[in-house]
Amino acid sequence: MTDKFEEFQAACRQRADLAMKRYLDTADFPCPGLEDAVRYVLPGGGKRVRPLLVYAGSQALGGDFEDADDAACAVEFIHVYSLIHDDLPALDDDDLRRGRPSLHKAFDEAAAILAGDALQSMAFEILCRPHAGKGDRLRMAHELARAAGPAGMVGGQSRDLAADGQQIALNELETTHLLKTGALIRASVLLGALSSGNATPGQLEGLREYAERIGLAFQIQDDILDEVSDTGILGKPQGSDRDGDKATYATLLGLESARARAGDLAANATEALSDFGADADPLRHLAAYIIERIN
């Protein structure tokens, strides 16, 4: 990683955190308990990979960071809502998230369900605000809804649960993770591009190819880290996938083959950006970062 890219990462994380705080400070919470639950999870650390992808997607097309703030908030709200619900006993039943007790442990299950519901609706509220920013807001909302719903993340989670304890083929696992993890990563890049107001169909197609490849690479690296890292670094229970008898790239391919597959996908993602200039360098660096990260 270059110093310039590390500076870009830090600036994007800070910008996304400030934008989310700004939005929460103006949100209408008639129940203080709900607001407390939402505020517990949103500043809770995390890599902010999806907001990073939004800002990088915008920059690749010459967009302004300010015009990408709403999209960065929206995708992170959807991501955090999904983590809250994934941790619930009915789904993955995890007690730890980002180094702290999961929301349903810090509060209770009802608070966790409602906080997740609130974040999901707030994501679309912020995208659909009238007279806000550049870009086709209707198309951005449609992309995010597709990525978050049954044709994307929720459908992938459902497939993942249905496969617990079963032997599945690699192509079935890839389909699941293109939906469960990859769909929101793809939406992050595309919402960033759309927020610039400069996106052409050809550019969007190149960015879509890039995002689908790094989405799979991201999931493979997650599976590897679940096997080789530890709870203190991960911020969640190490080995939880194995303990839950889930099929992963690490168990289907073995660690070395999984690493090679992630590297190939990152290289292919970079190739998809061949028609883009230096403004797309953060996306190129992000492809490498995704497979080099340690947590």
GINOR-V500294 format. One record per pair of residues at least 4 apart in sequence whose ideal C-beta (glycine too) atoms are under 6 Angstrom apart, sorted by the first residue. I is the first residue (numbers start at 1). GAP is how many residues later the second one is. Records with the same first field share a line. If there is no record, write none. Layout:
BEGIN
I = GAP / GAP
END
This chain:
BEGIN
1 = 4 / 5
5 = 280
8 = 274
12 = 40 / 43
13 = 35
16 = 32 / 35 / 56
19 = 50 / 54
20 = 22 / 53
23 = 50 / 103
29 = 5 / 6
34 = 80
37 = 70 / 74 / 78
38 = 77 / 80
41 = 39 / 62
44 = 54
45 = 53
46 = 52
48 = 4
50 = 25 / 26 / 29 / 138
51 = 21 / 25
53 = 4 / 135 / 136
54 = 14 / 17 / 18 / 21 / 134 / 137 / 138
55 = 10 / 13
56 = 226 / 227 / 230
57 = 132 / 135 / 136
58 = 5 / 10 / 134 / 137 / 138
59 = 220
60 = 216 / 219 / 220 / 223
61 = 132 / 135 / 137 / 138
62 = 136
63 = 4 / 132 / 133
67 = 66 / 67 / 128
68 = 4 / 124 / 127
70 = 56 / 57 / 63
71 = 120 / 124
73 = 53
74 = 49 / 52 / 53
75 = 113
77 = 42 / 45 / 46
78 = 45 / 70
80 = 39
81 = 35 / 38 / 39
82 = 4 / 71
84 = 19 / 28 / 31 / 32
85 = 31
86 = 5 / 6
87 = 7 / 10 / 15
88 = 16
89 = 4
94 = 8 / 142
95 = 7 / 10
96 = 140 / 141
97 = 5 / 139
98 = 137
99 = 136
101 = 4 / 5
103 = 4 / 9
104 = 5 / 8
107 = 4
111 = 4
118 = 4
124 = 4 / 17
127 = 10 / 13 / 14
128 = 13
134 = 63
135 = 59 / 60 / 62
136 = 58
140 = 51 / 54
143 = 44 / 47
144 = 43
145 = 4
146 = 5 / 6
147 = 5 / 36 / 37 / 40
148 = 4 / 5
149 = 5
150 = 4 / 5
151 = 4
152 = 27 / 31
153 = 27 / 30 / 31
155 = 24
156 = 20 / 23 / 24
157 = 23
159 = 17
160 = 16 / 20
163 = 5 / 84
164 = 81
165 = 80
168 = 4 / 5 / 79
170 = 82
173 = 74
176 = 4
177 = 4 / 42
178 = 4
179 = 4
181 = 34 / 38
182 = 4 / 30 / 33 / 34
185 = 26 / 30
186 = 25 / 26 / 29
187 = 4
189 = 18 / 22
193 = 6 / 14
194 = 5
199 = 4 / 5
206 = 66 / 69
209 = 63
210 = 59 / 62 / 63
213 = 52 / 55 / 56
214 = 4 / 55 / 73 / 76
216 = 49
217 = 45 / 48 / 49 / 73 / 74
218 = 72
220 = 29 / 38 / 41 / 42
221 = 41 / 70
223 = 25 / 26 / 27
224 = 26 / 34
225 = 4
226 = 15
227 = 23
229 = 4 / 5
230 = 8
231 = 6 / 7
233 = 62
234 = 4 / 61
239 = 4
240 = 4
241 = 5 / 7
249 = 4 / 9
250 = 5 / 8
253 = 4 / 5
262 = 29
266 = 21 / 25
269 = 18
270 = 14 / 17
273 = 7
276 = 4
288 = 4
END
